[in-house]
Amino acid sequence: MSKLFKRDWMWAYRKMRSLLCSRLTSAYRATLYAIRGDTGAFYNSRTWQKIRIRR
């Protein structure tokens, strides 16, 4: 794994956790963000917010 991938993944994971996403969802979406640069749109089940993080 490159340093850039790890840094992007960690940043996205922490961002998702701060938005009250579960650990599993955060890990999955952080992986998508690190690979593609986009998490895709999804709803948070706790707050019913539509979330999408892009580069």
C-alpha angles and dihedrals in degrees: 000000000000123000090243091056092049093047093047092046094050093046092050092045092053091045092053092047090051087055089057097254119152121259092251094049091045093052093047095047092044089055091051090049093050093049103036105017091238132080096200122233119294139152125248108230094212100051101017090229119151106234131194127159120195135173 
